[in-house]
């Protein structure tokens, strides 16, 4: 499905990038995302919803 909903947790913030892990895949690889694409209020441990090509803080 093109526009599926995916839930992430912020594992690490490293300068202009954040490392995200899928909430339903604890052993999976981290996804590196530019912080400019994420809500400003994120911090380590924040939960995000990715839907329709946008990240939203839960």
PDBQT receptor file of N, H, CA, C and O in Angstrom, charges set to zero:
ATOM      1  N   UNK A   1       0.849  -1.183   0.000  1.00  0.00    +0.000 N 
ATOM      2  CA  UNK A   1       0.000   0.000   0.000  1.00  0.00    +0.000 C 
ATOM      3  C   UNK A   1       0.896   1.249   0.000  1.00  0.00    +0.000 C 
ATOM      4  O   UNK A   1       1.854   1.330   0.769  1.00  0.00    +0.000 OA
ATOM      5  N   UNK A   2       0.590   2.185  -0.836  1.00  0.00    +0.000 N 
ATOM      6  H   UNK A   2      -0.188   2.120  -1.461  1.00  0.00    +0.000 HD
ATOM      7  CA  UNK A   2       1.422   3.367  -1.022  1.00  0.00    +0.000 C 
ATOM      8  C   UNK A   2       1.442   4.277   0.204  1.00  0.00    +0.000 C 
ATOM      9  O   UNK A   2       2.506   4.767   0.582  1.00  0.00    +0.000 OA
ATOM     10  N   UNK A   3       0.303   4.510   0.826  1.00  0.00    +0.000 N 
ATOM     11  H   UNK A   3      -0.562   4.112   0.520  1.00  0.00    +0.000 HD
ATOM     12  CA  UNK A   3       0.213   5.450   1.943  1.00  0.00    +0.000 C 
ATOM     13  C   UNK A   3      -0.157   4.733   3.236  1.00  0.00    +0.000 C 
ATOM     14  O   UNK A   3      -1.161   5.066   3.865  1.00  0.00    +0.000 OA
ATOM     15  N   UNK A   4       0.644   3.754   3.634  1.00  0.00    +0.000 N 
ATOM     16  H   UNK A   4       1.460   3.483   3.123  1.00  0.00    +0.000 HD
ATOM     17  CA  UNK A   4       0.364   3.047   4.870  1.00  0.00    +0.000 C 
ATOM     18  C   UNK A   4       0.784   3.900   6.072  1.00  0.00    +0.000 C 
ATOM     19  O   UNK A   4       1.588   4.822   5.936  1.00  0.00    +0.000 OA
ATOM     20  N   UNK A   5       0.238   3.586   7.237  1.00  0.00    +0.000 N 
ATOM     21  H   UNK A   5      -0.415   2.837   7.347  1.00  0.00    +0.000 HD
ATOM     22  CA  UNK A   5       0.595   4.268   8.470  1.00  0.00    +0.000 C 
ATOM     23  C   UNK A   5       1.677   3.454   9.173  1.00  0.00    +0.000 C 
ATOM     24  O   UNK A   5       1.532   2.247   9.365  1.00  0.00    +0.000 OA
ATOM     25  N   UNK A   6       2.764   4.127   9.554  1.00  0.00    +0.000 N 
ATOM     26  H   UNK A   6       2.882   5.108   9.397  1.00  0.00    +0.000 HD
ATOM     27  CA  UNK A   6       3.871   3.481  10.241  1.00  0.00    +0.000 C 
ATOM     28  C   UNK A   6       4.159   4.270  11.518  1.00  0.00    +0.000 C 
ATOM     29  O   UNK A   6       4.164   5.500  11.511  1.00  0.00    +0.000 OA
ATOM     30  N   UNK A   7       4.397   3.551  12.601  1.00  0.00    +0.000 N 
ATOM     31  H   UNK A   7       4.394   2.552  12.606  1.00  0.00    +0.000 HD
ATOM     32  CA  UNK A   7       4.691   4.184  13.882  1.00  0.00    +0.000 C 
ATOM     33  C   UNK A   7       6.165   3.997  14.209  1.00  0.00    +0.000 C 
ATOM     34  O   UNK A   7       6.709   2.899  14.082  1.00  0.00    +0.000 OA
ATOM     35  N   UNK A   8       6.810   5.095  14.635  1.00  0.00    +0.000 N 
ATOM     36  H   UNK A   8       6.369   5.987  14.737  1.00  0.00    +0.000 HD
ATOM     37  CA  UNK A   8       8.237   5.091  14.946  1.00  0.00    +0.000 C 
ATOM     38  C   UNK A   8       8.459   5.646  16.345  1.00  0.00    +0.000 C 
ATOM     39  O   UNK A   8       7.620   6.363  16.891  1.00  0.00    +0.000 OA
ATOM     40  N   UNK A   9       9.610   5.296  16.913  1.00  0.00    +0.000 N 
ATOM     41  H   UNK A   9      10.291   4.714  16.470  1.00  0.00    +0.000 HD
ATOM     42  CA  UNK A   9      10.097   5.926  18.135  1.00  0.00    +0.000 C 
ATOM     43  C   UNK A   9      11.465   6.525  17.808  1.00  0.00    +0.000 C 
ATOM     44  O   UNK A   9      12.261   5.920  17.090  1.00  0.00    +0.000 OA
ATOM     45  N   UNK A  10      11.727   7.720  18.341  1.00  0.00    +0.000 N 
ATOM     46  H   UNK A  10      11.080   8.212  18.924  1.00  0.00    +0.000 HD
ATOM     47  CA  UNK A  10      13.008   8.391  18.119  1.00  0.00    +0.000 C 
ATOM     48  C   UNK A  10      14.039   7.752  19.049  1.00  0.00    +0.000 C 
ATOM     49  O   UNK A  10      13.938   7.871  20.270  1.00  0.00    +0.000 OA
ATOM     50  N   UNK A  11      15.011   7.086  18.480  1.00  0.00    +0.000 N 
ATOM     51  H   UNK A  11      15.094   6.988  17.488  1.00  0.00    +0.000 HD
ATOM     52  CA  UNK A  11      16.052   6.413  19.259  1.00  0.00    +0.000 C 
ATOM     53  C   UNK A  11      17.206   7.349  19.595  1.00  0.00    +0.000 C 
ATOM     54  O   UNK A  11      17.782   7.269  20.680  1.00  0.00    +0.000 OA
ATOM     55  N   UNK A  12      17.544   8.239  18.658  1.00  0.00    +0.000 N 
ATOM     56  H   UNK A  12      17.077   8.304  17.776  1.00  0.00    +0.000 HD
ATOM     57  CA  UNK A  12      18.716   9.093  18.832  1.00  0.00    +0.000 C 
ATOM     58  C   UNK A  12      18.555  10.334  17.970  1.00  0.00    +0.000 C 
ATOM     59  O   UNK A  12      18.092  10.256  16.833  1.00  0.00    +0.000 OA
ATOM     60  N   UNK A  13      18.938  11.477  18.517  1.00  0.00    +0.000 N 
ATOM     61  H   UNK A  13      19.314  11.541  19.442  1.00  0.00    +0.000 HD
ATOM     62  CA  UNK A  13      18.999  12.717  17.739  1.00  0.00    +0.000 C 
ATOM     63  C   UNK A  13      20.468  13.072  17.602  1.00  0.00    +0.000 C 
ATOM     64  O   UNK A  13      21.186  13.198  18.594  1.00  0.00    +0.000 OA
ATOM     65  N   UNK A  14      20.906  13.231  16.357  1.00  0.00    +0.000 N 
ATOM     66  H   UNK A  14      20.323  13.128  15.552  1.00  0.00    +0.000 HD
ATOM     67  CA  UNK A  14      22.310  13.463  16.054  1.00  0.00    +0.000 C 
ATOM     68  C   UNK A  14      22.417  14.669  15.125  1.00  0.00    +0.000 C 
ATOM     69  O   UNK A  14      22.406  14.525  13.902  1.00  0.00    +0.000 OA
ATOM     70  N   UNK A  15      22.519  15.851  15.713  1.00  0.00    +0.000 N 
ATOM     71  H   UNK A  15      22.528  15.968  16.706  1.00  0.00    +0.000 HD
ATOM     72  CA  UNK A  15      22.611  17.073  14.914  1.00  0.00    +0.000 C 
ATOM     73  C   UNK A  15      21.353  17.313  14.103  1.00  0.00    +0.000 C 
ATOM     74  O   UNK A  15      20.267  17.463  14.663  1.00  0.00    +0.000 OA
ATOM     75  N   UNK A  16      21.495  17.350  12.786  1.00  0.00    +0.000 N 
ATOM     76  H   UNK A  16      22.378  17.228  12.331  1.00  0.00    +0.000 HD
ATOM     77  CA  UNK A  16      20.366  17.627  11.893  1.00  0.00    +0.000 C 
ATOM     78  C   UNK A  16      19.586  16.377  11.512  1.00  0.00    +0.000 C 
ATOM     79  O   UNK A  16      18.712  16.437  10.647  1.00  0.00    +0.000 OA
ATOM     80  N   UNK A  17      19.887  15.254  12.140  1.00  0.00    +0.000 N 
ATOM     81  H   UNK A  17      20.597  15.206  12.842  1.00  0.00    +0.000 HD
ATOM     82  CA  UNK A  17      19.231  13.992  11.796  1.00  0.00    +0.000 C 
ATOM     83  C   UNK A  17      18.697  13.295  13.039  1.00  0.00    +0.000 C 
ATOM     84  O   UNK A  17      19.197  13.491  14.146  1.00  0.00    +0.000 OA
ATOM     85  N   UNK A  18      17.679  12.484  12.834  1.00  0.00    +0.000 N 
ATOM     86  H   UNK A  18      17.272  12.324  11.934  1.00  0.00    +0.000 HD
ATOM     87  CA  UNK A  18      17.133  11.650  13.899  1.00  0.00    +0.000 C 
ATOM     88  C   UNK A  18      17.132  10.206  13.416  1.00  0.00    +0.000 C 
ATOM     89  O   UNK A  18      16.876   9.933  12.243  1.00  0.00    +0.000 OA
ATOM     90  N   UNK A  19      17.417   9.300  14.317  1.00  0.00    +0.000 N 
ATOM     91  H   UNK A  19      17.626   9.522  15.269  1.00  0.00    +0.000 HD
ATOM     92  CA  UNK A  19      17.411   7.875  14.022  1.00  0.00    +0.000 C 
ATOM     93  C   UNK A  19      16.102   7.311  14.568  1.00  0.00    +0.000 C 
ATOM     94  O   UNK A  19      15.844   7.381  15.770  1.00  0.00    +0.000 OA
ATOM     95  N   UNK A  20      15.277   6.752  13.681  1.00  0.00    +0.000 N 
ATOM     96  H   UNK A  20      15.487   6.695  12.705  1.00  0.00    +0.000 HD
ATOM     97  CA  UNK A  20      13.961   6.247  14.055  1.00  0.00    +0.000 C 
ATOM     98  C   UNK A  20      13.926   4.730  13.952  1.00  0.00    +0.000 C 
ATOM     99  O   UNK A  20      14.562   4.131  13.085  1.00  0.00    +0.000 OA
ATOM    100  N   UNK A  21      13.163   4.120  14.863  1.00  0.00    +0.000 N 
ATOM    101  H   UNK A  21      12.646   4.606  15.568  1.00  0.00    +0.000 HD
ATOM    102  CA  UNK A  21      12.967   2.672  14.831  1.00  0.00    +0.000 C 
ATOM    103  C   UNK A  21      11.458   2.410  14.747  1.00  0.00    +0.000 C 
ATOM    104  O   UNK A  21      10.665   3.027  15.457  1.00  0.00    +0.000 OA
ATOM    105  N   UNK A  22      11.086   1.484  13.863  1.00  0.00    +0.000 N 
ATOM    106  H   UNK A  22      11.731   0.983  13.286  1.00  0.00    +0.000 HD
ATOM    107  CA  UNK A  22       9.680   1.089  13.768  1.00  0.00    +0.000 C 
ATOM    108  C   UNK A  22       9.251   0.490  15.099  1.00  0.00    +0.000 C 
ATOM    109  O   UNK A  22       9.960  -0.343  15.665  1.00  0.00    +0.000 OA
ATOM    110  N   UNK A  23       8.114   0.901  15.592  1.00  0.00    +0.000 N 
ATOM    111  H   UNK A  23       7.538   1.577  15.133  1.00  0.00    +0.000 HD
ATOM    112  CA  UNK A  23       7.650   0.426  16.893  1.00  0.00    +0.000 C 
ATOM    113  C   UNK A  23       7.305  -1.057  16.875  1.00  0.00    +0.000 C 
ATOM    114  O   UNK A  23       7.391  -1.714  17.913  1.00  0.00    +0.000 OA
ATOM    115  N   UNK A  24       6.922  -1.595  15.739  1.00  0.00    +0.000 N 
ATOM    116  H   UNK A  24       6.852  -1.061  14.896  1.00  0.00    +0.000 HD
ATOM    117  CA  UNK A  24       6.547  -3.004  15.667  1.00  0.00    +0.000 C 
ATOM    118  C   UNK A  24       7.713  -3.903  15.248  1.00  0.00    +0.000 C 
ATOM    119  O   UNK A  24       7.514  -5.090  14.988  1.00  0.00    +0.000 OA
ATOM    120  N   UNK A  25       8.934  -3.344  15.181  1.00  0.00    +0.000 N 
ATOM    121  H   UNK A  25       9.096  -2.380  15.393  1.00  0.00    +0.000 HD
ATOM    122  CA  UNK A  25      10.113  -4.111  14.757  1.00  0.00    +0.000 C 
ATOM    123  C   UNK A  25      11.315  -3.680  15.594  1.00  0.00    +0.000 C 
ATOM    124  O   UNK A  25      12.184  -2.956  15.109  1.00  0.00    +0.000 OA
ATOM    125  N   UNK A  26      11.365  -4.122  16.842  1.00  0.00    +0.000 N 
ATOM    126  H   UNK A  26      10.659  -4.711  17.236  1.00  0.00    +0.000 HD
ATOM    127  CA  UNK A  26      12.421  -3.713  17.773  1.00  0.00    +0.000 C 
ATOM    128  C   UNK A  26      13.820  -4.107  17.305  1.00  0.00    +0.000 C 
ATOM    129  O   UNK A  26      14.789  -3.429  17.647  1.00  0.00    +0.000 OA
ATOM    130  N   UNK A  27      13.949  -5.175  16.540  1.00  0.00    +0.000 N 
ATOM    131  H   UNK A  27      13.162  -5.727  16.263  1.00  0.00    +0.000 HD
ATOM    132  CA  UNK A  27      15.267  -5.638  16.123  1.00  0.00    +0.000 C 
ATOM    133  C   UNK A  27      15.677  -5.111  14.746  1.00  0.00    +0.000 C 
ATOM    134  O   UNK A  27      16.770  -5.417  14.269  1.00  0.00    +0.000 OA
ATOM    135  N   UNK A  28      14.818  -4.329  14.113  1.00  0.00    +0.000 N 
ATOM    136  H   UNK A  28      13.930  -4.080  14.501  1.00  0.00    +0.000 HD
ATOM    137  CA  UNK A  28      15.102  -3.833  12.770  1.00  0.00    +0.000 C 
ATOM    138  C   UNK A  28      16.111  -2.701  12.747  1.00  0.00    +0.000 C 
ATOM    139  O   UNK A  28      16.495  -2.170  13.790  1.00  0.00    +0.000 OA
ATOM    140  N   UNK A  29      16.533  -2.342  11.557  1.00  0.00    +0.000 N 
ATOM    141  H   UNK A  29      16.222  -2.773  10.710  1.00  0.00    +0.000 HD
ATOM    142  CA  UNK A  29      17.489  -1.259  11.372  1.00  0.00    +0.000 C 
ATOM    143  C   UNK A  29      16.852   0.082  11.687  1.00  0.00    +0.000 C 
ATOM    144  O   UNK A  29      15.634   0.242  11.610  1.00  0.00    +0.000 OA
ATOM    145  N   UNK A  30      17.694   1.040  12.043  1.00  0.00    +0.000 N 
ATOM    146  H   UNK A  30      18.683   0.909  12.106  1.00  0.00    +0.000 HD
ATOM    147  CA  UNK A  30      17.229   2.403  12.276  1.00  0.00    +0.000 C 
ATOM    148  C   UNK A  30      17.091   3.128  10.945  1.00  0.00    +0.000 C 
ATOM    149  O   UNK A  30      17.833   2.865   9.998  1.00  0.00    +0.000 OA
ATOM    150  N   UNK A  31      16.139   4.034  10.888  1.00  0.00    +0.000 N 
ATOM    151  H   UNK A  31      15.536   4.248  11.657  1.00  0.00    +0.000 HD
ATOM    152  CA  UNK A  31      15.913   4.858   9.698  1.00  0.00    +0.000 C 
ATOM    153  C   UNK A  31      16.443   6.257  10.005  1.00  0.00    +0.000 C 
ATOM    154  O   UNK A  31      16.062   6.854  11.012  1.00  0.00    +0.000 OA
ATOM    155  N   UNK A  32      17.304   6.777   9.161  1.00  0.00    +0.000 N 
ATOM    156  H   UNK A  32      17.613   6.292   8.343  1.00  0.00    +0.000 HD
ATOM    157  CA  UNK A  32      17.882   8.102   9.326  1.00  0.00    +0.000 C 
ATOM    158  C   UNK A  32      17.001   9.112   8.597  1.00  0.00    +0.000 C 
ATOM    159  O   UNK A  32      16.764   8.984   7.396  1.00  0.00    +0.000 OA
ATOM    160  N   UNK A  33      16.513  10.122   9.331  1.00  0.00    +0.000 N 
ATOM    161  H   UNK A  33      16.705  10.227  10.307  1.00  0.00    +0.000 HD
ATOM    162  CA  UNK A  33      15.597  11.116   8.762  1.00  0.00    +0.000 C 
ATOM    163  C   UNK A  33      16.093  12.513   9.127  1.00  0.00    +0.000 C 
ATOM    164  O   UNK A  33      16.479  12.763  10.269  1.00  0.00    +0.000 OA
ATOM    165  N   UNK A  34      16.080  13.412   8.160  1.00  0.00    +0.000 N 
ATOM    166  H   UNK A  34      15.766  13.209   7.232  1.00  0.00    +0.000 HD
ATOM    167  CA  UNK A  34      16.455  14.805   8.414  1.00  0.00    +0.000 C 
ATOM    168  C   UNK A  34      15.457  15.431   9.383  1.00  0.00    +0.000 C 
ATOM    169  O   UNK A  34      14.248  15.261   9.224  1.00  0.00    +0.000 OA
ATOM    170  N   UNK A  35      15.952  16.148  10.378  1.00  0.00    +0.000 N 
ATOM    171  H   UNK A  35      16.934  16.286  10.507  1.00  0.00    +0.000 HD
ATOM    172  CA  UNK A  35      15.072  16.764  11.378  1.00  0.00    +0.000 C 
ATOM    173  C   UNK A  35      14.149  17.799  10.768  1.00  0.00    +0.000 C 
ATOM    174  O   UNK A  35      13.098  18.097  11.336  1.00  0.00    +0.000 OA
ATOM    175  N   UNK A  36      14.516  18.352   9.630  1.00  0.00    +0.000 N 
ATOM    176  H   UNK A  36      15.370  18.110   9.169  1.00  0.00    +0.000 HD
ATOM    177  CA  UNK A  36      13.654  19.326   8.959  1.00  0.00    +0.000 C 
ATOM    178  C   UNK A  36      12.328  18.699   8.530  1.00  0.00    +0.000 C 
ATOM    179  O   UNK A  36      11.347  19.414   8.326  1.00  0.00    +0.000 OA
ATOM    180  N   UNK A  37      12.286  17.384   8.393  1.00  0.00    +0.000 N 
ATOM    181  H   UNK A  37      13.083  16.803   8.559  1.00  0.00    +0.000 HD
ATOM    182  CA  UNK A  37      11.060  16.679   8.000  1.00  0.00    +0.000 C 
ATOM    183  C   UNK A  37      10.208  16.266   9.194  1.00  0.00    +0.000 C 
ATOM    184  O   UNK A  37       9.092  15.775   9.022  1.00  0.00    +0.000 OA
ATOM    185  N   UNK A  38      10.730  16.462  10.400  1.00  0.00    +0.000 N 
ATOM    186  H   UNK A  38      11.636  16.861  10.539  1.00  0.00    +0.000 HD
ATOM    187  CA  UNK A  38      10.064  16.001  11.618  1.00  0.00    +0.000 C 
ATOM    188  C   UNK A  38       9.513  17.185  12.415  1.00  0.00    +0.000 C 
ATOM    189  O   UNK A  38       9.969  18.313  12.231  1.00  0.00    +0.000 OA
ATOM    190  N   UNK A  39       8.543  16.945  13.294  1.00  0.00    +0.000 N 
ATOM    191  H   UNK A  39       8.173  16.028  13.443  1.00  0.00    +0.000 HD
ATOM    192  CA  UNK A  39       8.046  18.023  14.149  1.00  0.00    +0.000 C 
ATOM    193  C   UNK A  39       9.175  18.585  15.027  1.00  0.00    +0.000 C 
ATOM    194  O   UNK A  39      10.055  17.840  15.459  1.00  0.00    +0.000 OA
ATOM    195  N   UNK A  40       9.147  19.885  15.287  1.00  0.00    +0.000 N 
ATOM    196  H   UNK A  40       8.432  20.490  14.936  1.00  0.00    +0.000 HD
ATOM    197  CA  UNK A  40      10.208  20.543  16.061  1.00  0.00    +0.000 C 
ATOM    198  C   UNK A  40      10.330  20.014  17.480  1.00  0.00    +0.000 C 
ATOM    199  O   UNK A  40      11.429  19.992  18.033  1.00  0.00    +0.000 OA
ATOM    200  N   UNK A  41       9.240  19.592  18.073  1.00  0.00    +0.000 N 
ATOM    201  H   UNK A  41       8.347  19.610  17.624  1.00  0.00    +0.000 HD
ATOM    202  CA  UNK A  41       9.215  19.229  19.489  1.00  0.00    +0.000 C 
ATOM    203  C   UNK A  41       9.707  17.824  19.795  1.00  0.00    +0.000 C 
ATOM    204  O   UNK A  41       9.547  17.361  20.925  1.00  0.00    +0.000 OA
ATOM    205  N   UNK A  42      10.300  17.129  18.830  1.00  0.00    +0.000 N 
ATOM    206  H   UNK A  42      10.429  17.505  17.913  1.00  0.00    +0.000 HD
ATOM    207  CA  UNK A  42      10.734  15.756  19.112  1.00  0.00    +0.000 C 
ATOM    208  C   UNK A  42      11.921  15.733  20.068  1.00  0.00    +0.000 C 
ATOM    209  O   UNK A  42      12.701  16.682  20.144  1.00  0.00    +0.000 OA
ATOM    210  N   UNK A  43      12.035  14.635  20.787  1.00  0.00    +0.000 N 
ATOM    211  H   UNK A  43      11.401  13.864  20.726  1.00  0.00    +0.000 HD
ATOM    212  CA  UNK A  43      13.186  14.367  21.636  1.00  0.00    +0.000 C 
ATOM    213  C   UNK A  43      13.389  12.861  21.639  1.00  0.00    +0.000 C 
ATOM    214  O   UNK A  43      12.566  12.119  21.103  1.00  0.00    +0.000 OA
ATOM    215  N   UNK A  44      14.472  12.410  22.235  1.00  0.00    +0.000 N 
ATOM    216  H   UNK A  44      15.141  13.012  22.671  1.00  0.00    +0.000 HD
ATOM    217  CA  UNK A  44      14.718  10.980  22.319  1.00  0.00    +0.000 C 
ATOM    218  C   UNK A  44      13.552  10.322  23.059  1.00  0.00    +0.000 C 
ATOM    219  O   UNK A  44      13.167  10.765  24.141  1.00  0.00    +0.000 OA
ATOM    220  N   UNK A  45      13.001   9.276  22.476  1.00  0.00    +0.000 N 
ATOM    221  H   UNK A  45      13.313   8.916  21.597  1.00  0.00    +0.000 HD
ATOM    222  CA  UNK A  45      11.862   8.577  23.065  1.00  0.00    +0.000 C 
ATOM    223  C   UNK A  45      10.516   9.030  22.532  1.00  0.00    +0.000 C 
ATOM    224  O   UNK A  45       9.501   8.397  22.820  1.00  0.00    +0.000 OA
ATOM    225  N   UNK A  46      10.480  10.103  21.766  1.00  0.00    +0.000 N 
ATOM    226  H   UNK A  46      11.305  10.618  21.532  1.00  0.00    +0.000 HD
ATOM    227  CA  UNK A  46       9.212  10.574  21.191  1.00  0.00    +0.000 C 
ATOM    228  C   UNK A  46       8.637   9.524  20.246  1.00  0.00    +0.000 C 
ATOM    229  O   UNK A  46       9.375   8.797  19.581  1.00  0.00    +0.000 OA
ATOM    230  N   UNK A  47       7.328   9.459  20.201  1.00  0.00    +0.000 N 
ATOM    231  H   UNK A  47       6.729  10.049  20.741  1.00  0.00    +0.000 HD
ATOM    232  CA  UNK A  47       6.648   8.536  19.298  1.00  0.00    +0.000 C 
ATOM    233  C   UNK A  47       6.062   9.335  18.139  1.00  0.00    +0.000 C 
ATOM    234  O   UNK A  47       5.445  10.381  18.335  1.00  0.00    +0.000 OA
ATOM    235  N   UNK A  48       6.269   8.819  16.926  1.00  0.00    +0.000 N 
ATOM    236  H   UNK A  48       6.771   7.968  16.767  1.00  0.00    +0.000 HD
ATOM    237  CA  UNK A  48       5.828   9.502  15.718  1.00  0.00    +0.000 C 
ATOM    238  C   UNK A  48       4.921   8.601  14.898  1.00  0.00    +0.000 C 
ATOM    239  O   UNK A  48       5.057   7.377  14.904  1.00  0.00    +0.000 OA
ATOM    240  N   UNK A  49       4.000   9.229  14.198  1.00  0.00    +0.000 N 
ATOM    241  H   UNK A  49       3.889  10.223  14.192  1.00  0.00    +0.000 HD
ATOM    242  CA  UNK A  49       3.162   8.527  13.228  1.00  0.00    +0.000 C 
ATOM    243  C   UNK A  49       3.522   9.067  11.857  1.00  0.00    +0.000 C 
ATOM    244  O   UNK A  49       3.540  10.279  11.644  1.00  0.00    +0.000 OA
ATOM    245  N   UNK A  50       3.812   8.160  10.918  1.00  0.00    +0.000 N 
ATOM    246  H   UNK A  50       3.798   7.175  11.091  1.00  0.00    +0.000 HD
ATOM    247  CA  UNK A  50       4.130   8.533   9.541  1.00  0.00    +0.000 C 
ATOM    248  C   UNK A  50       2.961   8.111   8.672  1.00  0.00    +0.000 C 
ATOM    249  O   UNK A  50       2.631   6.930   8.571  1.00  0.00    +0.000 OA
ATOM    250  N   UNK A  51       2.339   9.106   8.044  1.00  0.00    +0.000 N 
ATOM    251  H   UNK A  51       2.606  10.066   8.126  1.00  0.00    +0.000 HD
ATOM    252  CA  UNK A  51       1.162   8.842   7.209  1.00  0.00    +0.000 C 
ATOM    253  C   UNK A  51       1.081   9.929   6.146  1.00  0.00    +0.000 C 
ATOM    254  O   UNK A  51       1.339  11.101   6.420  1.00  0.00    +0.000 OA
ATOM    255  N   UNK A  52       0.727   9.535   4.952  1.00  0.00    +0.000 N 
ATOM    256  H   UNK A  52       0.518   8.583   4.730  1.00  0.00    +0.000 HD
ATOM    257  CA  UNK A  52       0.582  10.483   3.837  1.00  0.00    +0.000 C 
ATOM    258  C   UNK A  52       1.849  11.339   3.660  1.00  0.00    +0.000 C 
ATOM    259  O   UNK A  52       1.780  12.542   3.409  1.00  0.00    +0.000 OA
ATOM    260  N   UNK A  53       3.001  10.676   3.799  1.00  0.00    +0.000 N 
ATOM    261  H   UNK A  53       3.057   9.699   4.003  1.00  0.00    +0.000 HD
ATOM    262  CA  UNK A  53       4.311  11.308   3.603  1.00  0.00    +0.000 C 
ATOM    263  C   UNK A  53       4.618  12.420   4.602  1.00  0.00    +0.000 C 
ATOM    264  O   UNK A  53       5.398  13.322   4.301  1.00  0.00    +0.000 OA
ATOM    265  N   UNK A  54       3.997  12.362   5.817  1.00  0.00    +0.000 N 
ATOM    266  H   UNK A  54       3.363  11.628   6.062  1.00  0.00    +0.000 HD
ATOM    267  CA  UNK A  54       4.257  13.351   6.856  1.00  0.00    +0.000 C 
ATOM    268  C   UNK A  54       4.416  12.651   8.198  1.00  0.00    +0.000 C 
ATOM    269  O   UNK A  54       3.787  11.628   8.464  1.00  0.00    +0.000 OA
ATOM    270  N   UNK A  55       5.269  13.223   9.033  1.00  0.00    +0.000 N 
ATOM    271  H   UNK A  55       5.780  14.055   8.817  1.00  0.00    +0.000 HD
ATOM    272  CA  UNK A  55       5.480  12.739  10.399  1.00  0.00    +0.000 C 
ATOM    273  C   UNK A  55       4.678  13.590  11.359  1.00  0.00    +0.000 C 
ATOM    274  O   UNK A  55       4.649  14.815  11.238  1.00  0.00    +0.000 OA
ATOM    275  N   UNK A  56       4.020  12.938  12.321  1.00  0.00    +0.000 N 
ATOM    276  H   UNK A  56       4.043  11.943  12.419  1.00  0.00    +0.000 HD
ATOM    277  CA  UNK A  56       3.205  13.639  13.305  1.00  0.00    +0.000 C 
ATOM    278  C   UNK A  56       3.565  13.103  14.690  1.00  0.00    +0.000 C 
ATOM    279  O   UNK A  56       3.669  11.892  14.885  1.00  0.00    +0.000 OA
ATOM    280  N   UNK A  57       3.755  14.014  15.651  1.00  0.00    +0.000 N 
ATOM    281  H   UNK A  57       3.670  14.998  15.492  1.00  0.00    +0.000 HD
ATOM    282  CA  UNK A  57       4.065  13.637  17.011  1.00  0.00    +0.000 C 
ATOM    283  C   UNK A  57       2.825  13.073  17.679  1.00  0.00    +0.000 C 
ATOM    284  O   UNK A  57       1.748  13.664  17.608  1.00  0.00    +0.000 OA
ATOM    285  N   UNK A  58       2.983  11.923  18.329  1.00  0.00    +0.000 N 
ATOM    286  H   UNK A  58       3.858  11.442  18.386  1.00  0.00    +0.000 HD
ATOM    287  CA  UNK A  58       1.839  11.299  18.993  1.00  0.00    +0.000 C 
ATOM    288  C   UNK A  58       1.768  11.722  20.448  1.00  0.00    +0.000 C 
ATOM    289  O   UNK A  58       0.867  11.297  21.171  1.00  0.00    +0.000 OA
TER     290      UNK A  58
